[in-house]
Amino acid sequence: MNFFTEETSDIEGYRKNLKSLQGKLDKQTSAFMLQDSFHDGMPLEIKICNPFEQTEYEEIADSIVDINMKIRHWNETAYELYWTNVMRYTMDFDISRNSIVGTDEVLHYRRLDEWGYDELTLSTNGKLHHEIQLFSGTTIIIECSQFHIKKL
């Protein structure tokens, strides 16, 4: 994370970064990212899609792996997020980090927990780099060709 850390919250710098990505995002996604946030939203479902059906090996220019996430916005509106042509995906979920401060009591009912902060940037290879931090301490990193947000 470059714009949002424990030491800094560079909202204007991040907005400038998002504006530079407008050519890579559709209008709806760009508008949402500039005007809204999933902060305090609850991820409901994450799917990794690997539609491998070919019977012979062939040259493929892009990854065919996609990731979809359903999320309930803090205002109760449901959205689906789509990352397509995923080149990198990591998620470091560990339920034991989701505990009451100063104790070892794990808050199992919080599950993944709410969306904290995220940054959508351009990686050095020209792909979109999306880093998401959940309040449970889980970090999700996705590098892909395209990112879309759809209101359900």
Backbone as a printed PyTorch tensor [residue, N CA C, xyz], in Angstrom:
tensor([[[  0.8490,  -1.1700,   0.0000],
         [  0.0000,   0.0000,   0.0000],
         [  0.9000,   1.2410,   0.0000]],

        [[  0.6170,   2.1210,  -0.9390],
         [  1.3980,   3.3550,  -1.0500],
         [  0.6810,   4.5730,  -0.4900]],

        [[ -0.6430,   4.5960,  -0.6120],
         [ -1.4080,   5.7810,  -0.2430],
         [ -2.0410,   5.6880,   1.1390]],

        [[ -2.3270,   4.4570,   1.5910],
         [ -2.9800,   4.2600,   2.8830],
         [ -2.1590,   3.2930,   3.7340]],

        [[ -1.5310,   3.8260,   4.7610],
         [ -0.7530,   3.0230,   5.6980],
         [ -1.1340,   3.4730,   7.1040]],

        [[ -0.5290,   2.8560,   8.1040],
         [ -0.7900,   3.2820,   9.4810],
         [ -0.2990,   4.7120,   9.7170]],

        [[  0.7130,   5.1360,   8.9480],
         [  1.2950,   6.4620,   9.1290],
         [  0.6570,   7.5350,   8.2530]],

        [[  0.0450,   7.1530,   7.1460],
         [ -0.4440,   8.1620,   6.2000],
         [ -1.7820,   7.7670,   5.5820]],

        [[ -2.5060,   8.7730,   5.1500],
         [ -3.7520,   8.5900,   4.4050],
         [ -3.7830,   9.6750,   3.3340]],

        [[ -3.1810,   9.3750,   2.1810],
         [ -3.0390,  10.3470,   1.0940],
         [ -4.2160,  10.2210,   0.1190]],

        [[ -5.3660,  10.7580,   0.5070],
         [ -6.5810,  10.6480,  -0.3020],
         [ -6.4270,  11.3820,  -1.6270]],

        [[ -5.8620,  12.5750,  -1.6080],
         [ -5.6990,  13.3480,  -2.8550],
         [ -4.7290,  12.6580,  -3.8120]],

        [[ -3.6440,  12.1180,  -3.2800],
         [ -2.6960,  11.3760,  -4.1160],
         [ -3.3420,  10.1470,  -4.7330]],

        [[ -4.1840,   9.4720,  -3.9480],
         [ -4.8620,   8.2870,  -4.4500],
         [ -5.8860,   8.6510,  -5.5210]],

        [[ -6.6210,   9.7380,  -5.3260],
         [ -7.5870,  10.1880,  -6.3380],
         [ -6.8700,  10.5180,  -7.6500]],

        [[ -5.7060,  11.1490,  -7.5480],
         [ -4.9150,  11.4610,  -8.7460],
         [ -4.4980,  10.1630,  -9.4430]],

        [[ -4.0940,   9.1770,  -8.6570],
         [ -3.7350,   7.8600,  -9.1900],
         [ -4.9310,   7.2340,  -9.9090]],

        [[ -6.1140,   7.2730,  -9.2820],
         [ -7.3110,   6.6960,  -9.8950],
         [ -7.6630,   7.3870, -11.2060]],

        [[ -7.5210,   8.6990, -11.2510],
         [ -7.8090,   9.4290, -12.4840],
         [ -6.8770,   8.9920, -13.6100]],

        [[ -5.6470,   8.6340, -13.2680],
         [ -4.7020,   8.1670, -14.2900],
         [ -5.0810,   6.7960, -14.8420]],

        [[ -5.9570,   6.0710, -14.1410],
         [ -6.3910,   4.7330, -14.5660],
         [ -7.6800,   4.7610, -15.3750]],

        [[ -8.2670,   5.9300, -15.5800],
         [ -9.5730,   6.0160, -16.2380],
         [ -9.6060,   5.3240, -17.5950]],

        [[ -8.5250,   5.3220, -18.3420],
         [ -8.4930,   4.6460, -19.6340],
         [ -8.5100,   3.1280, -19.5200]],

        [[ -8.2140,   2.5960, -18.3320],
         [ -8.1960,   1.1390, -18.1230],
         [ -9.4780,   0.6260, -17.4700]],

        [[-10.3230,   1.5520, -17.0000],
         [-11.5510,   1.1730, -16.2960],
         [-12.7720,   1.6330, -17.0840]],

        [[-13.8720,   0.8800, -16.9880],
         [-15.1060,   1.3560, -17.6140],
         [-15.6490,   2.5300, -16.7940]],

        [[-16.5920,   3.2760, -17.3700],
         [-17.0950,   4.5000, -16.7340],
         [-17.7080,   4.2470, -15.3620]],

        [[-18.5020,   3.1840, -15.2380],
         [-19.1630,   2.8790, -13.9740],
         [-18.1470,   2.5660, -12.8770]],

        [[-17.1530,   1.7620, -13.2090],
         [-16.1220,   1.3870, -12.2320],
         [-15.2910,   2.5930, -11.8380]],

        [[-14.8930,   3.3870, -12.8210],
         [-14.1010,   4.5830, -12.5560],
         [-14.8670,   5.5490, -11.6600]],

        [[-16.1360,   5.7760, -11.9680],
         [-16.9620,   6.6950, -11.1650],
         [-17.0880,   6.1960,  -9.7320]],

        [[-17.3170,   4.8810,  -9.5620],
         [-17.4380,   4.3340,  -8.2040],
         [-16.1370,   4.5300,  -7.4320]],

        [[-15.0260,   4.1830,  -8.0550],
         [-13.7340,   4.2670,  -7.3680],
         [-13.3940,   5.7110,  -6.9680]],

        [[-13.7950,   6.6760,  -7.7870],
         [-13.5040,   8.0770,  -7.4900],
         [-14.4570,   8.6810,  -6.4600]],

        [[-15.6900,   8.1790,  -6.3990],
         [-16.7030,   8.8150,  -5.5610],
         [-17.1190,   8.0130,  -4.3350]],

        [[-16.7700,   6.7440,  -4.2810],
         [-17.2670,   5.8810,  -3.2230],
         [-16.1600,   4.9470,  -2.7580]],

        [[-16.5050,   4.0190,  -1.8990],
         [-15.5340,   3.0760,  -1.3740],
         [-16.2790,   1.8790,  -0.8100]],

        [[-15.6070,   0.7530,  -0.7250],
         [-16.1830,  -0.4140,  -0.0660],
         [-15.7810,  -0.4840,   1.4050]],

        [[-15.1630,   0.5660,   1.9270],
         [-14.7870,   0.6210,   3.3460],
         [-16.0110,   0.2640,   4.2000]],

        [[-15.8420,  -0.6480,   5.1220],
         [-16.8880,  -1.1760,   6.0010],
         [-17.8720,  -2.0950,   5.2820]],

        [[-17.6190,  -2.4150,   4.0030],
         [-18.4520,  -3.3860,   3.2970],
         [-18.0690,  -4.7970,   3.7190]],

        [[-18.9850,  -5.7370,   3.5310],
         [-18.7260,  -7.1240,   3.9400],
         [-18.6110,  -8.0440,   2.7270]],

        [[-17.4070,  -8.5850,   2.4770],
         [-17.2670,  -9.5850,   1.4070],
         [-18.1240, -10.8060,   1.7480]],

        [[-18.9470, -11.2340,   0.8000],
         [-19.8520, -12.3540,   1.0370],
         [-19.3990, -13.6290,   0.3490]],

        [[-18.7480, -13.4830,  -0.7960],
         [-18.3650, -14.6480,  -1.5870],
         [-17.2030, -14.2800,  -2.4970]],

        [[-16.2140, -15.1520,  -2.5760],
         [-15.0890, -14.9690,  -3.4870],
         [-14.9660, -16.2500,  -4.3140]],

        [[-14.9330, -16.0950,  -5.6390],
         [-14.8070, -17.2440,  -6.5300],
         [-13.6000, -17.0670,  -7.4320]],

        [[-12.8390, -18.1310,  -7.5630],
         [-11.7560, -18.1780,  -8.5350],
         [-12.2560, -19.0440,  -9.6830]],

        [[-12.2880, -18.4780, -10.8830],
         [-12.8200, -19.1810, -12.0470],
         [-11.6690, -19.5710, -12.9670]],

        [[-11.5790, -20.8530, -13.2500],
         [-10.5280, -21.3940, -14.1010],
         [-11.1880, -22.2230, -15.1990]],

        [[-11.7490, -21.5710, -16.2300],
         [-12.5440, -22.2800, -17.2340],
         [-11.6990, -23.0540, -18.2540]],

        [[-10.9580, -24.0140, -17.7680],
         [-10.0940, -24.8110, -18.6320],
         [-10.9040, -25.9440, -19.2390]],

        [[-11.1470, -25.8810, -20.5480],
         [-11.9400, -26.9070, -21.2170],
         [-11.2790, -27.4320, -22.4800]],

        [[-10.1190, -26.9430, -22.8010],
         [ -9.5080, -27.3530, -24.0630],
         [ -8.9670, -28.7760, -23.9790]],

        [[ -9.0040, -29.4600, -25.0930],
         [ -8.5050, -30.8330, -25.1420],
         [ -7.0790, -30.8920, -25.6680]],

        [[ -6.6550, -29.8360, -26.3450],
         [ -5.2830, -29.7400, -26.8250],
         [ -4.6640, -28.4580, -26.2840]],

        [[ -3.3670, -28.5040, -26.0700],
         [ -2.6870, -27.3040, -25.6130],
         [ -2.5540, -26.3300, -26.7710]],

        [[ -2.8350, -25.0870, -26.5070],
         [ -2.7180, -24.0490, -27.5300],
         [ -2.1190, -22.8050, -26.8930]],

        [[ -1.5860, -21.9560, -27.7170],
         [ -1.0080, -20.7110, -27.2270],
         [ -2.1240, -19.7700, -26.7770]],

        [[ -2.0110, -19.2420, -25.5750],
         [ -2.9800, -18.2900, -25.0420],
         [ -2.2060, -17.0500, -24.6290]],

        [[ -2.6400, -15.8920, -25.1090],
         [ -1.9150, -14.6350, -24.8610],
         [ -2.1160, -14.1220, -23.4420]],

        [[ -3.3050, -14.2860, -22.8750],
         [ -3.6120, -13.7880, -21.5350],
         [ -4.0300, -14.9390, -20.6390]],

        [[ -4.0130, -14.6750, -19.3480],
         [ -4.5210, -15.6430, -18.3880],
         [ -6.0290, -15.7660, -18.5850]],

        [[ -6.5640, -16.9450, -18.3760],
         [ -8.0090, -17.1080, -18.4560],
         [ -8.6220, -17.2240, -17.0590]],

        [[ -7.8290, -17.0070, -16.0270],
         [ -8.3160, -17.0740, -14.6600],
         [ -8.9940, -15.7540, -14.3100]],

        [[-10.1840, -15.8520, -13.7420],
         [-10.9360, -14.6860, -13.2960],
         [-11.2740, -14.8450, -11.8180]],

        [[-11.5110, -13.7240, -11.1530],
         [-11.9520, -13.7390,  -9.7600],
         [-13.1830, -12.8560,  -9.6570]],

        [[-14.1980, -13.3490,  -8.9590],
         [-15.4250, -12.5980,  -8.7150],
         [-15.6380, -12.5050,  -7.2080]],

        [[-16.1020, -11.3640,  -6.7520],
         [-16.4210, -11.1880,  -5.3380],
         [-17.7730, -10.5070,  -5.2160]],

        [[-18.6350, -11.0730,  -4.3950],
         [-19.8760, -10.3920,  -4.0300],
         [-19.6180,  -9.7120,  -2.6950]],

        [[-20.0690,  -8.4640,  -2.6040],
         [-19.8340,  -7.6810,  -1.4040],
         [-21.0800,  -6.8690,  -1.0700]],

        [[-21.3680,  -6.7670,   0.2140],
         [-22.4660,  -5.9200,   0.6760],
         [-21.8550,  -4.6040,   1.1350]],

        [[-22.1970,  -3.5370,   0.4250],
         [-21.7140,  -2.1850,   0.7330],
         [-22.2160,  -1.7930,   2.1180]],

        [[-21.5620,  -0.8350,   2.7570],
         [-21.9910,  -0.3910,   4.0890],
         [-23.4310,   0.1210,   4.0860]],

        [[-23.9590,   0.5610,   2.9130],
         [-25.3400,   1.0520,   2.8410],
         [-26.3230,  -0.0600,   2.4620]],

        [[-25.8680,  -1.3240,   2.5210],
         [-26.6600,  -2.5310,   2.2580],
         [-26.8470,  -2.8550,   0.7720]],

        [[-26.3080,  -2.0500,  -0.1440],
         [-26.3800,  -2.3470,  -1.5790],
         [-25.4020,  -3.4740,  -1.9000]],

        [[-25.8430,  -4.4020,  -2.7450],
         [-24.9780,  -5.5190,  -3.1420],
         [-24.2650,  -5.1810,  -4.4540]],

        [[-23.0020,  -5.5830,  -4.5310],
         [-22.1810,  -5.3840,  -5.7200],
         [-21.4670,  -6.6740,  -6.0440]],

        [[-21.0650,  -6.7870,  -7.3100],
         [-20.1590,  -7.8630,  -7.6980],
         [-18.9380,  -7.2230,  -8.3420]],

        [[-17.7750,  -7.6660,  -7.9110],
         [-16.5050,  -7.1710,  -8.4370],
         [-15.9230,  -8.2600,  -9.3210]],

        [[-15.3650,  -7.8550, -10.4700],
         [-14.7990,  -8.7990, -11.4320],
         [-13.3660,  -8.4070, -11.7490]],

        [[-12.4500,  -9.3280, -11.5470],
         [-11.0680,  -9.1570, -11.9910],
         [-10.8550, -10.1910, -13.0880]],

        [[-10.4790,  -9.7660, -14.2770],
         [-10.3210, -10.7150, -15.3820],
         [ -8.8780, -10.7680, -15.8560]],

        [[ -8.5330, -11.9060, -16.4540],
         [ -7.1560, -12.1790, -16.8900],
         [ -6.1900, -11.9970, -15.7220]],

        [[ -6.4520, -12.7070, -14.6480],
         [ -5.6580, -12.5920, -13.4170],
         [ -4.3030, -13.2640, -13.6000]],

        [[ -3.2500, -12.5100, -13.2930],
         [ -1.8840, -13.0300, -13.3730],
         [ -1.3430, -13.4010, -11.9930]],

        [[ -1.8950, -12.7610, -10.9460],
         [ -1.4040, -12.9940,  -9.5880],
         [ -2.5760, -12.8420,  -8.6270]],

        [[ -2.6630, -13.7780,  -7.6790],
         [ -3.7000, -13.7090,  -6.6550],
         [ -3.1370, -14.2860,  -5.3700]],

        [[ -3.2010, -13.5130,  -4.3070],
         [ -2.8290, -14.0200,  -2.9890],
         [ -3.8560, -13.5380,  -1.9750]],

        [[ -4.0880, -14.3890,  -0.9860],
         [ -4.9840, -14.0420,   0.1160],
         [ -4.4270, -14.7200,   1.3540]],

        [[ -4.0610, -13.9480,   2.3370],
         [ -3.3900, -14.5050,   3.5180],
         [ -4.3090, -14.5930,   4.7390]],

        [[ -5.4780, -15.1600,   4.5620],
         [ -6.4550, -15.2780,   5.6420],
         [ -5.9300, -16.1710,   6.7610]],

        [[ -6.0820, -15.7010,   7.9920],
         [ -5.7160, -16.4650,   9.1910],
         [ -6.6890, -16.0440,  10.2880]],

        [[ -7.6650, -16.8820,  10.5880],
         [ -8.7300, -16.5350,  11.5320],
         [ -8.1750, -16.1660,  12.9060]],

        [[ -7.0090, -16.6760,  13.2590],
         [ -6.4680, -16.3890,  14.5960],
         [ -6.0750, -14.9210,  14.7640]],

        [[ -5.8790, -14.1840,  13.6420],
         [ -5.5790, -12.7450,  13.7520],
         [ -6.8220, -11.9270,  14.0700]],

        [[ -7.9910, -12.5150,  13.8810],
         [ -9.2480, -11.8160,  14.0950],
         [ -9.6780, -12.0290,  15.5530]],

        [[ -8.9490, -11.3700,  16.4580],
         [ -9.1880, -11.5970,  17.8780],
         [ -9.3690, -10.2690,  18.6150]],

        [[ -9.8820, -10.3720,  19.8290],
         [-10.0470,  -9.1980,  20.6770],
         [ -8.6550,  -8.7390,  21.0990]],

        [[ -8.4010,  -7.4450,  20.9610],
         [ -7.0840,  -6.8770,  21.2790],
         [ -6.7040,  -7.2280,  22.7180]],

        [[ -5.4990,  -7.7140,  22.8980],
         [ -4.9790,  -8.0450,  24.2150],
         [ -5.4000,  -9.4080,  24.7350]],

        [[ -6.1470, -10.1630,  23.9370],
         [ -6.5670, -11.5070,  24.3490],
         [ -6.3160, -12.4750,  23.1960]],

        [[ -6.5400, -13.7360,  23.4750],
         [ -6.4390, -14.7600,  22.4360],
         [ -7.8140, -15.1910,  21.9500]],

        [[ -8.8700, -14.4590,  22.3550],
         [-10.2310, -14.8270,  21.9740],
         [-10.4900, -14.4920,  20.5060]],

        [[-10.6730, -15.5290,  19.6890],
         [-10.8980, -15.3650,  18.2530],
         [-12.3670, -15.0370,  18.0030]],

        [[-12.5910, -14.0330,  17.1670],
         [-13.9450, -13.6060,  16.8230],
         [-14.4040, -14.3530,  15.5640]],

        [[-14.7460, -15.6270,  15.7360],
         [-15.1360, -16.4700,  14.5950],
         [-16.3280, -15.8990,  13.8420]],

        [[-17.2500, -15.2580,  14.5520],
         [-18.4440, -14.7360,  13.8860],
         [-18.1150, -13.6240,  12.8880]],

        [[-16.9310, -13.0100,  12.9870],
         [-16.5460, -11.9450,  12.0490],
         [-16.0310, -12.5170,  10.7260]],

        [[-15.6940, -13.7780,  10.7020],
         [-15.2220, -14.4790,   9.5060],
         [-14.0920, -13.6970,   8.8220]],

        [[-14.2280, -13.3900,   7.5320],
         [-13.1960, -12.5980,   6.8450],
         [-13.1320, -11.1830,   7.3910]],

        [[-14.2420, -10.6980,   7.8760],
         [-14.4180,  -9.3610,   8.4360],
         [-14.6310,  -8.3380,   7.3230]],

        [[-14.8060,  -7.1100,   7.7100],
         [-15.1580,  -6.0500,   6.7680],
         [-13.9510,  -5.5500,   5.9810]],

        [[-14.2550,  -4.9540,   4.8360],
         [-13.2800,  -4.3110,   3.9500],
         [-12.7460,  -3.0940,   4.6830]],

        [[-11.4440,  -3.0140,   4.8010],
         [-10.8280,  -1.8510,   5.4170],
         [-10.4590,  -0.8250,   4.3630]],

        [[ -9.3380,  -1.0550,   3.7250],
         [ -8.8290,  -0.1230,   2.7170],
         [ -8.3950,  -0.8970,   1.4830]],

        [[ -8.3590,  -0.1990,   0.3650],
         [ -7.8350,  -0.8240,  -0.8430],
         [ -7.1450,   0.2230,  -1.6930]],

        [[ -6.2660,  -0.2540,  -2.5430],
         [ -5.5830,   0.5950,  -3.5170],
         [ -5.5710,  -0.1270,  -4.8520]],

        [[ -6.0320,   0.5820,  -5.8710],
         [ -5.9640,   0.0950,  -7.2410],
         [ -4.9240,   0.9430,  -7.9540]],

        [[ -3.8450,   0.3090,  -8.3710],
         [ -2.7410,   1.0220,  -9.0140],
         [ -2.3290,   0.2820, -10.2760]],

        [[ -1.3980,   0.8580, -10.9990],
         [ -0.8420,   0.2210, -12.1880],
         [  0.5140,  -0.3680, -11.8090]],

        [[  0.7090,  -1.6500, -12.1160],
         [  1.9830,  -2.3000, -11.7970],
         [  3.0240,  -1.9390, -12.8550]],

        [[  4.2510,  -2.3120, -12.6030],
         [  5.3380,  -2.0020, -13.5420],
         [  5.1750,  -2.7050, -14.8760]],

        [[  4.4040,  -3.8090, -14.9040],
         [  4.1800,  -4.5280, -16.1680],
         [  2.9240,  -4.0460, -16.8970]],

        [[  2.3220,  -2.9390, -16.4430],
         [  1.1620,  -2.3590, -17.1040],
         [ -0.1670,  -2.9880, -16.7260]],

        [[ -0.1680,  -3.9130, -15.7840],
         [ -1.4010,  -4.5560, -15.3290],
         [ -1.9570,  -3.8060, -14.1230]],

        [[ -3.2470,  -4.0030, -13.8660],
         [ -3.8620,  -3.4220, -12.6800],
         [ -3.4380,  -4.2230, -11.4600]],

        [[ -3.1130,  -3.5300, -10.3970],
         [ -2.6850,  -4.1500,  -9.1350],
         [ -3.6710,  -3.6820,  -8.0700]],

        [[ -4.4390,  -4.6130,  -7.5110],
         [ -5.4400,  -4.2660,  -6.5050],
         [ -5.0540,  -4.9200,  -5.1920]],

        [[ -4.7950,  -4.0940,  -4.1960],
         [ -4.4730,  -4.5890,  -2.8620],
         [ -5.6010,  -4.1880,  -1.9320]],

        [[ -6.1420,  -5.1720,  -1.2310],
         [ -7.2900,  -4.9710,  -0.3470],
         [ -6.9100,  -5.4470,   1.0440]],

        [[ -7.1550,  -4.6050,   2.0390],
         [ -6.9050,  -4.9820,   3.4230],
         [ -8.2370,  -5.0580,   4.1590]],

        [[ -8.4990,  -6.2280,   4.7370],
         [ -9.7000,  -6.4170,   5.5320],
         [ -9.3650,  -6.1550,   6.9940]],

        [[-10.3780,  -5.8340,   7.7900],
         [-10.1410,  -5.5280,   9.1990],
         [ -9.6240,  -6.7260,   9.9870]],

        [[ -9.7700,  -7.9460,   9.4500],
         [ -9.2590,  -9.1450,  10.1170],
         [ -7.7470,  -9.2610,   9.9920]],

        [[ -7.1310,  -8.3600,   9.2120],
         [ -5.7010,  -8.4710,   8.9590],
         [ -5.4030,  -9.2160,   7.6720]],

        [[ -6.4330,  -9.7030,   7.0170],
         [ -6.2740, -10.3990,   5.7370],
         [ -5.9370,  -9.3980,   4.6450]],

        [[ -4.9590,  -9.7390,   3.8170],
         [ -4.6200,  -8.9360,   2.6460],
         [ -4.9040,  -9.7620,   1.4010]],

        [[ -5.5940,  -9.1430,   0.4540],
         [ -5.8810,  -9.7650,  -0.8400],
         [ -5.1380,  -8.9460,  -1.8880]],

        [[ -4.3510,  -9.6170,  -2.7210],
         [ -3.6360,  -8.9410,  -3.8050],
         [ -4.0260,  -9.6140,  -5.1140]],

        [[ -4.4730,  -8.8010,  -6.0660],
         [ -4.8720,  -9.3140,  -7.3750],
         [ -4.2180,  -8.4540,  -8.4510]],

        [[ -3.5210,  -9.0910,  -9.3720],
         [ -2.9730,  -8.4100, -10.5370],
         [ -3.6950,  -8.9610, -11.7550]],

        [[ -4.2350,  -8.0450, -12.5780],
         [ -5.0930,  -8.4790, -13.6780],
         [ -5.0820,  -7.4720, -14.8170]],

        [[ -5.7390,  -7.8490, -15.9100],
         [ -5.8550,  -6.9500, -17.0600],
         [ -7.0280,  -5.9970, -16.9250]],

        [[ -8.1410,  -6.4760, -16.3230],
         [ -9.3420,  -5.6600, -16.2370],
         [-10.0060,  -5.8120, -14.8740]],

        [[-10.6600,  -4.7280, -14.4390],
         [-11.4030,  -4.7280, -13.1830],
         [-12.7190,  -4.0040, -13.4170]],

        [[-13.8160,  -4.6390, -12.9770],
         [-15.1550,  -4.0630, -13.1570],
         [-15.9320,  -4.1620, -11.8680]],

        [[-16.7990,  -3.1900, -11.6270],
         [-17.7300,  -3.2040, -10.5010],
         [-19.1340,  -3.1400, -11.0800]],

        [[-19.9970,  -4.0510, -10.6080],
         [-21.3770,  -4.0820, -11.0770],
         [-22.3220,  -4.0610,  -9.8700]],

        [[-23.2620,  -3.1190,  -9.8890],
         [-24.2790,  -3.0540,  -8.8490],
         [-25.3130,  -4.1410,  -9.1350]],

        [[-25.6700,  -4.9210,  -8.1080],
         [-26.6450,  -6.0080,  -8.2970],
         [-28.0550,  -5.5620,  -7.9450]]])
